[in-house]
Amino acid sequence: MTAIEFENISKQYRLGLVSTGTLSHDLNRFWQTKVLRREDPYLKVGEVNDRAHKGESEYVWALKDINFKVEQGDVVGIIGRNGAGKSTLLKLLSRVTAPTTGIIRARGRIASLLEVGTGFHPEMTGRENIYMNGAIMGMSRAEITRKLDEIVDFSGCERYLDTPVKRYSSGMTVRLGFAIAAHLEPEILVVDEVLAVGDAEFQKKAIGKMQDVSKGDGRTVLFVSHNMGAVKNLCKTGLLLENGMIKFHGGVDDTINTYIQTNITDFSQHKIVTPSMREKGPTGEITIEEATLLNNATEMGTDEPIEIELLLKKHFGSTTKCKYSVNLFDETDSRIVGYVSKDVPVPQNQNSFKVRLKLTNHSLTQRKYKISLNVGYKDFGSNVQNFDVVKAGVLSFEVKYINKHSGVEYSSWDRNWGAVIHQGTNIEASITQ
């Protein structure tokens, strides 16, 4: 049985303005479409939803020609870059806003958790908001009361239940909002990226609850997240949006793989490090000024040593030695592995110097990788100090070939196993001229 159907759905906005912006625009649209029975003239001038480029038109299609169906009991993961149209799609389904064109069919009650505080009255207590949300969904007071203990227990907000919601933290608000949405027995549960606000323990509980809702109760779930691990574990089907249009719709593994393949398209072999690339917090005693990948970034083999040259600058302090670490991330920004060097001397008679890092015996599998770099002093004890940390993506490369004489090979490395740290034996660091 089909629970949700989107038929030729499009949503257009006029940039910078509410509605079409002026009374004359609204009257013109009414005259053309309602009186003269013509096509809306403003539907012809919209541009694709591409946030990276400045367009010519003041109209933009947040969604364009969206067609898909969701069967009852299915769990659909909706993924895509920021601005792709994911939240707009959920708002249309939740009837927060109306589509410009097309028809949406949904069977049953819909509970939505779209933003922090959605559906809450800030002046009302948590208890009052639970009853208000249940009433909006058509439940009687007795039905809500039967569910109250489950909602409160799941949210972990019992102590603050009779406190106005405006005094809740964002994490508490999300906890209570999800508990209400999941326990008031909707036929369709819609969850946007707000779960990222909660802590790890609550995210685990929330994903488990969504699994129970779909498998045990046969309810339909639409889940938006940038956490590919959560999407893969929870969802059966995936929907990939790009620039307001469906790029791929199918099994969740195929959807994630399609997203991953388009996530790293340009490989970076040399980068001058700018302030925006640095993590906040390190002391800045020694900084990485330039990073260069000496390999061919698009033609690497599984047993090929990875060589990186760094240009560093010493600003202050009397450090005589430091360690270098290289962290590798996959296309979803999940950390895969980290390499830490032994102590390397710091030249005392020059402010700028170069260091060459060589990663050997890494046994990396075929995929694309982003590199994060770190210089500091770490003895894995109490004395841990970062001088500079450069974010993932400063350099990137792809392992493309499997070499027969390589050592241990893994067909895949499950991110749920966690990252691995190698010290000393897998990374060589040396001062160069």
matplotlib code that plots the C-alpha trace (Angstrom):
import matplotlib.pyplot as plt

x = [0.0, 1.3, 1.7, 3.2, 3.1, 4.7, 3.4, 5.1, 5.9, 7.7, 8.3, 9.3, 10.4, 11.1, 14.5, 14.5, 10.8, 7.7, 5.2, 5.7, 6.8, 4.3, 0.6, 0.9, 2.7, 0.0, -2.8, -1.1, -0.8, -4.5, -5.6, -3.6, -4.4, -7.8, -9.6, -7.9, -7.1, -3.6, -0.4, 1.3, 3.8, 6.2, 6.6, 8.6, 11.3, 12.6, 16.2, 17.6, 18.4, 22.2, 23.5, 27.0, 26.3, 24.6, 21.7, 20.0, 16.4, 14.9, 12.9, 14.4, 13.0, 13.7, 12.3, 11.6, 9.6, 9.8, 8.1, 8.3, 6.3, 6.9, 5.2, 3.7, 6.3, 9.3, 12.1, 13.4, 16.7, 16.8, 20.3, 22.1, 24.3, 23.1, 20.6, 19.6, 15.9, 15.7, 14.0, 11.7, 10.5, 9.7, 7.9, 5.7, 4.8, 4.1, 1.9, 4.0, 4.0, 2.2, 3.7, 3.8, 2.7, 1.8, -0.1, 1.0, -1.0, -0.4, -2.3, -2.7, -1.6, 1.8, 4.1, 7.0, 10.2, 11.6, 13.4, 14.3, 11.1, 8.7, 5.2, 6.0, 4.5, 7.4, 5.2, 3.5, 5.1, 6.4, 3.3, 1.0, 2.8, 2.5, -1.3, -1.5, 0.4, -1.7, -4.9, -3.6, -3.1, -6.7, -6.1, -8.3, -7.0, -7.4, -5.3, -2.6, -2.6, -2.0, 1.1, 2.4, 4.7, 6.4, 7.0, 8.4, 10.6, 12.0, 12.7, 14.5, 12.9, 10.8, 12.3, 11.5, 8.1, 6.2, 8.7, 7.9, 9.6, 11.3, 13.7, 14.7, 18.0, 18.0, 18.9, 16.1, 13.7, 14.7, 14.4, 10.9, 9.9, 11.0, 9.5, 6.1, 6.3, 7.4, 5.0, 1.7, 1.2, 1.4, 1.1, 4.0, 7.0, 9.1, 12.4, 14.8, 18.4, 17.5, 18.7, 22.2, 21.5, 21.1, 23.9, 25.2, 23.1, 19.9, 20.7, 21.1, 17.8, 16.0, 17.3, 16.3, 12.8, 12.4, 13.4, 10.8, 8.2, 8.8, 9.3, 7.1, 4.2, 4.4, 4.7, 6.4, 9.5, 11.2, 14.6, 17.0, 20.6, 24.2, 25.3, 25.6, 26.2, 22.8, 21.1, 22.6, 21.7, 18.1, 16.8, 15.9, 15.5, 17.4, 16.5, 19.4, 18.5, 20.8, 19.9, 16.2, 15.9, 16.1, 19.5, 18.9, 16.2, 16.7, 18.3, 20.0, 23.5, 23.3, 22.0, 24.9, 27.4, 26.1, 26.3, 29.8, 31.0, 29.9, 31.1, 34.7, 35.1, 38.2, 41.4, 43.8, 47.5, 48.8, 47.2, 48.3, 46.7, 44.3, 42.8, 39.5, 41.2, 42.5, 40.8, 40.3, 42.1, 45.8, 48.5, 49.9, 53.5, 54.3, 51.9, 51.5, 51.7, 51.6, 50.8, 51.7, 50.8, 53.7, 51.8, 49.4, 46.2, 44.0, 46.2, 47.3, 47.6, 46.8, 50.4, 51.9, 53.5, 51.8, 54.2, 53.3, 55.6, 54.8, 56.1, 56.0, 56.6, 57.8, 56.3, 57.4, 58.4, 61.4, 60.1, 62.9, 60.8, 57.3, 55.1, 53.2, 49.9, 47.9, 44.2, 42.3, 38.6, 36.2, 33.8, 31.2, 33.7, 33.9, 37.4, 38.9, 42.5, 45.2, 49.0, 51.3, 55.0, 57.8, 59.5, 61.0, 63.6, 62.5, 65.3, 66.4, 68.2, 65.4, 61.8, 60.6, 61.4, 60.0, 59.1, 58.3, 55.9, 55.8, 53.0, 53.8, 52.1, 48.7, 46.6, 44.0, 41.0, 39.8, 38.0, 38.4, 40.1, 40.4, 43.5, 43.7, 47.1, 48.3, 51.6, 52.1, 53.6, 51.9, 53.3, 49.8, 50.1, 49.3, 51.4, 49.3, 49.6, 48.5, 50.4, 48.3, 45.4, 44.4, 40.9, 40.0, 40.1, 43.3, 44.5, 42.6, 43.3, 41.8, 43.2, 42.3, 44.3, 44.7, 48.3, 48.8, 51.9, 50.3, 50.0, 46.7, 43.7, 40.2, 37.3, 35.8, 36.4, 33.1, 33.1, 31.2, 34.4, 35.8, 39.0, 42.5, 45.6, 49.1, 52.1, 55.7, 55.9, 53.6, 54.7, 58.2, 58.9, 62.1, 63.4, 64.1, 66.0]
y = [0.0, 3.4, 5.7, 8.8, 9.9, 13.0, 13.8, 16.5, 18.5, 21.8, 24.6, 28.1, 31.0, 34.6, 35.5, 38.0, 38.4, 36.8, 35.3, 37.0, 40.2, 42.8, 43.2, 43.8, 40.5, 38.7, 40.4, 39.6, 36.0, 35.8, 37.5, 35.3, 32.0, 32.3, 34.8, 34.2, 30.5, 30.9, 29.3, 31.2, 33.5, 33.4, 29.6, 30.2, 32.4, 30.4, 29.1, 25.8, 25.7, 26.1, 28.0, 28.0, 30.4, 33.8, 33.6, 36.1, 35.5, 36.6, 33.4, 30.0, 26.5, 25.0, 21.7, 20.9, 18.0, 15.7, 12.3, 9.3, 6.9, 5.5, 2.2, 1.7, 0.6, 1.8, 3.8, 6.4, 8.2, 11.6, 12.8, 15.6, 18.6, 21.7, 23.6, 20.6, 20.8, 18.2, 20.3, 21.9, 18.5, 17.6, 20.9, 20.2, 16.8, 18.2, 20.9, 23.7, 25.2, 24.4, 23.2, 25.6, 22.8, 19.1, 16.9, 15.3, 12.3, 10.9, 8.2, 8.7, 11.2, 12.8, 13.7, 16.0, 17.1, 19.6, 22.2, 22.7, 23.9, 22.9, 22.5, 23.9, 26.9, 28.5, 29.8, 26.5, 23.7, 20.5, 18.6, 21.2, 20.9, 17.1, 17.4, 20.2, 18.2, 15.2, 17.2, 18.6, 15.0, 14.2, 12.2, 12.4, 13.5, 9.9, 8.5, 11.1, 10.3, 6.6, 7.6, 10.3, 8.1, 6.6, 10.0, 11.5, 8.4, 8.4, 12.2, 12.1, 15.5, 14.4, 16.9, 19.8, 18.6, 21.4, 24.1, 26.4, 25.1, 28.5, 27.6, 24.2, 23.8, 22.9, 19.4, 19.0, 20.5, 18.0, 15.1, 16.1, 16.9, 13.5, 11.6, 13.3, 12.7, 9.0, 8.0, 9.6, 6.8, 8.7, 6.7, 8.7, 10.0, 12.8, 13.6, 16.3, 16.9, 18.1, 14.8, 16.1, 18.5, 15.6, 13.7, 10.4, 8.4, 10.1, 9.7, 5.9, 5.8, 7.8, 5.6, 2.5, 3.9, 4.7, 1.1, -0.1, 2.2, 1.0, -2.7, -3.4, -1.1, -0.9, 2.9, 4.9, 7.0, 9.8, 10.6, 13.4, 13.2, 13.9, 10.9, 8.2, 5.6, 6.3, 6.4, 3.1, 1.4, 2.7, 3.0, 0.5, 3.1, 6.2, 9.5, 11.7, 15.3, 17.7, 21.3, 20.7, 17.6, 13.9, 12.6, 9.0, 7.0, 3.3, 1.1, 2.9, 1.4, 2.5, 5.9, 6.5, 5.3, 7.7, 10.6, 9.6, 9.5, 13.1, 14.4, 14.5, 15.5, 17.7, 16.3, 18.7, 18.0, 21.4, 23.8, 27.0, 26.8, 29.7, 30.6, 29.0, 25.6, 25.6, 24.2, 26.6, 25.8, 24.9, 27.1, 28.3, 27.8, 26.0, 26.3, 24.4, 27.0, 24.8, 21.1, 19.1, 15.6, 14.2, 11.3, 11.4, 12.0, 10.1, 7.1, 5.6, 1.9, 0.0, -0.5, 2.8, 4.8, 8.2, 11.1, 14.5, 17.6, 20.3, 23.9, 24.9, 28.2, 28.6, 31.6, 31.4, 29.0, 26.8, 23.5, 21.1, 18.2, 17.5, 14.8, 14.9, 13.1, 12.3, 11.5, 10.0, 10.6, 9.1, 11.0, 11.3, 12.9, 9.8, 9.3, 6.0, 5.9, 8.0, 7.9, 9.4, 9.9, 9.5, 12.6, 14.8, 17.5, 21.2, 23.3, 25.9, 28.2, 28.9, 30.1, 28.2, 24.6, 21.6, 18.2, 15.1, 12.5, 9.0, 6.6, 2.9, -0.4, 1.4, -1.3, 1.3, 0.0, 1.5, 4.7, 8.5, 10.0, 13.4, 14.3, 16.2, 17.2, 17.9, 19.1, 19.1, 17.1, 13.9, 11.3, 9.6, 10.6, 13.8, 16.0, 16.5, 19.8, 20.7, 23.4, 23.4, 21.3, 21.6, 20.3, 17.3, 18.2, 20.2, 17.4, 14.5, 11.5, 8.3, 4.7, 3.3, 0.1, -3.1, -4.2, -8.0, -7.9, -5.7, -7.2, -7.5, -6.5, -5.6, -5.4, -2.7, -1.0, -0.6, 2.8, 1.3, -0.5, 2.9, 4.6, 3.1, 4.9, 3.7, 5.1, 5.1, 2.0, 3.3, 6.9, 8.3, 12.0, 13.8, 17.4, 18.4, 21.3]
z = [0.0, -0.9, 2.1, 0.3, -3.3, -4.8, -8.3, -10.4, -7.3, -7.6, -5.2, -6.3, -4.1, -4.9, -3.4, -0.6, -0.4, 1.2, -1.3, -4.6, -2.9, -4.0, -4.3, -8.1, -8.5, -6.5, -8.5, -11.8, -10.9, -9.8, -13.0, -15.3, -13.6, -12.1, -14.4, -17.8, -17.0, -18.4, -17.1, -14.3, -16.0, -13.0, -13.3, -16.6, -15.1, -12.2, -12.1, -10.7, -7.0, -7.1, -4.1, -5.4, -8.3, -8.5, -11.0, -13.2, -12.1, -8.8, -8.7, -7.8, -7.8, -4.4, -5.8, -9.4, -10.9, -7.9, -8.4, -6.1, -4.0, -0.5, 0.5, 4.0, 6.6, 4.5, 6.0, 3.5, 4.0, 2.2, 1.6, -0.3, 0.3, 2.2, 0.1, -2.0, -1.1, 1.6, 4.3, 1.7, 0.7, 4.3, 4.9, 1.8, 3.2, 6.6, 5.1, 6.6, 3.1, -0.1, -3.4, -6.4, -8.7, -8.3, -5.9, -2.7, -1.4, 2.1, 3.9, 7.6, 10.3, 10.0, 12.9, 12.0, 13.8, 11.4, 13.5, 17.2, 18.8, 16.0, 17.3, 20.8, 22.5, 24.4, 27.2, 27.9, 30.0, 28.6, 29.9, 28.3, 25.0, 25.0, 25.3, 22.7, 20.1, 20.8, 20.3, 17.0, 15.8, 16.7, 19.9, 22.9, 26.3, 27.6, 24.8, 25.4, 29.1, 28.4, 26.4, 28.8, 30.9, 27.9, 26.3, 29.6, 30.2, 26.6, 26.6, 30.0, 30.8, 33.8, 36.2, 33.8, 32.7, 34.4, 33.3, 30.3, 27.2, 26.6, 29.4, 27.8, 26.1, 22.4, 23.3, 25.8, 23.3, 20.6, 23.1, 24.0, 20.5, 19.1, 22.0, 21.3, 17.6, 17.9, 20.7, 19.6, 17.0, 13.7, 10.5, 9.0, 11.0, 9.4, 11.0, 9.8, 10.8, 14.3, 15.9, 15.4, 18.3, 20.7, 22.4, 21.2, 23.7, 22.6, 18.9, 19.5, 21.3, 18.6, 15.8, 17.7, 18.2, 14.5, 13.7, 16.2, 14.7, 11.2, 11.8, 14.7, 14.0, 10.2, 10.1, 7.5, 8.3, 6.3, 7.8, 6.7, 7.9, 6.9, 9.0, 6.3, 9.0, 10.6, 7.2, 6.2, 9.5, 9.6, 6.1, 3.4, 0.6, -0.3, -2.1, -3.2, -4.0, -5.9, -6.8, -6.0, -8.2, -7.7, -8.7, -7.5, -5.9, -5.0, -2.4, 0.5, -0.3, -4.0, -3.0, -0.5, -3.0, -5.7, -3.1, -2.2, -5.8, -6.3, -3.0, -3.9, -7.5, -7.4, -5.9, -4.1, -4.4, -3.2, -0.8, 0.9, 4.3, 5.2, 8.6, 7.7, 7.2, 10.7, 13.8, 16.6, 19.9, 19.0, 20.4, 17.0, 18.2, 14.9, 12.0, 8.7, 5.9, 2.8, 2.2, -0.9, -1.9, -3.9, -5.4, -8.3, -6.5, -9.0, -9.9, -6.6, -5.8, -2.6, -1.5, -2.8, -0.1, 0.5, 0.5, 1.9, 2.1, 4.6, 4.8, 8.5, 10.3, 13.9, 15.6, 19.2, 22.0, 22.5, 21.3, 20.3, 19.0, 17.8, 16.3, 13.1, 12.5, 9.3, 9.6, 6.7, 6.3, 3.8, 1.5, 4.3, 6.6, 8.8, 10.2, 8.9, 10.2, 11.9, 11.7, 14.3, 13.8, 16.2, 17.6, 14.9, 15.8, 15.3, 13.6, 16.0, 13.6, 11.1, 11.3, 8.3, 7.5, 5.5, 6.7, 4.5, 5.7, 4.2, 5.0, 4.3, 4.7, 4.9, 3.1, 2.1, 0.1, -3.2, -2.4, -2.1, 0.9, 2.6, 4.6, 7.9, 9.3, 12.8, 14.3, 18.0, 20.9, 22.0, 24.3, 24.8, 28.4, 30.3, 28.1, 24.9, 23.1, 19.5, 17.8, 14.6, 13.2, 9.6, 8.8, 6.6, 2.9, 2.8, 0.5, -1.1, -3.2, -4.6, -4.2, -7.6, -8.1, -6.2, -6.3, -6.1, -4.0, -1.3, 2.2, 4.1, 2.0, 3.2, 0.9, 3.1, 6.4, 8.3, 9.9, 12.9, 13.9, 14.6, 13.5, 14.0, 15.2, 14.0, 15.7, 14.5, 12.2, 9.5, 9.1, 8.6, 9.1, 8.2, 7.8, 4.2, 2.7]

ax = plt.figure().add_subplot(projection="3d")
ax.plot(x, y, z, "-o")
ax.set_aspect("equal")
plt.show()
